[in-house]
Amino acid sequence: MIKKNKNRAYWKKNLQYLFTLLAVWFVVSYGCAILFVNYLDKIKIGGFRLGFWFAQQGSIYVFVVLIFIYVYLMNRLDKRYSEATKEEDE
């Protein structure tokens, strides 16, 4: 029964990470590239408007960074729950 509760807690935390990171990606890709484009276009980076940059490249870069963040968080979560399971088995 305790193991079942730990599995639920693990998946709850996993989904929390997943939805949080997807929300960040949504805000960056949809928000910065579509909704806030007029405000971001006032800023230029390398001769390009920032809204255009987010629409073309920025959201992809953010997505790749979020993948690495997810891997880091999941490795940490796996380690925490695997140690807890090992202690329980002993």
Order of alpha helices (4+ residues) and beta strands (2+ residues): alpha-alpha-beta-beta-alpha-alpha
